[in-house]
């Protein structure tokens, strides 16, 4: 069994804060394996009818497990999951409950109680740099090409049909059952096109005709993809200054393997690596910060920064992602810092052995590998 020490530690830390923990993430990201890797666990698969029958009497079920560490996998299969979790939080505080599900929105639609203040939440992302080290992944390019879903990343050989089978299961178990969408062809066509265009500016109208649906339906589809972690909407950073892009979001696919597959990349070229590296950095930021409040910046002259972070009202942090440090052009950063002179600048790349500080046109820039970026951001 592959272990993921980073995530195991996070679960233990969160359990010290709350007795109920909600673990979410896309299909096959490794939620079940992670849960089973925890010590002294009582595991229940809520997809099984006999397991669901055990929970017909939530109080009796929890009483029989008082003081234990309990995993309720795929808890959104229950008719009323919030009732069980609320009883656990309020009346069995010595127990530790870890509930999982593929779709937070699908689960929330069944939650008659929001459980506000009663549960901690953890979003399990595709494999991070720490995970790839723990998995002894052959190299970074393999991670970028195959993606970060452990069964795909660690397979001896990866067949193209695995990606299509994942998509079929996503439609059947996450979309059809939880969202009741119609027009399977239109929805999956949209997902394919979106993944192929991952990292670009999103315009709903360009997808409406090939998917044979309205612009409004496309916007609804995107909301579903975002809520199930299959797409990440990165909105523009702006304080209302003139000549800035203020309303056009960029959309990233959830996994570099699926982006590669839907772009038809059977082998990666050097120019492909830079695009996938940007996705990989975003995944690392998501895993670290556990939110998607990450922005990008662009002006009407075409200057663009990959990511901008703002925290607690502080100055904007600029992050540029380049496969090689030699590829960095400081022009966009220079324009950005004329408008926003305060804040740190990072160039994150895979070909620097240690963190250094350099000056580009007089601007201080921290040139760093991915681990150094996360350490500096705290």
Secondary structure by P-SEA (a helix, b strand, c coil): ccccaaaaaaaaaaaaaccbbbbbbcccccaaaaaaacccccccccccaaaaaaaccaaaaaaaacccccccccccccccaaaaaaaaacccccbbbbbbbccaaaaaaaccccccccbbbbbbccccaaaaaaaccccaaaaaaaccccccccccccccaaaaaaaaaaaaccccccccccaaaaaaaaaaaaaaacccccccccccccccccaaaaaaaaaaaaaaccbbbbbbbccccccccccbbbbbcccaaaaaaaaccccccaaaaaaaaaaaaaaaaaaaacccccbbbbccccccccbbbbcccccbbbbbbbcccccccaaaaaaaaaaccbbbbbbcccccccccccccccbbbbbbcaaaaaaaac
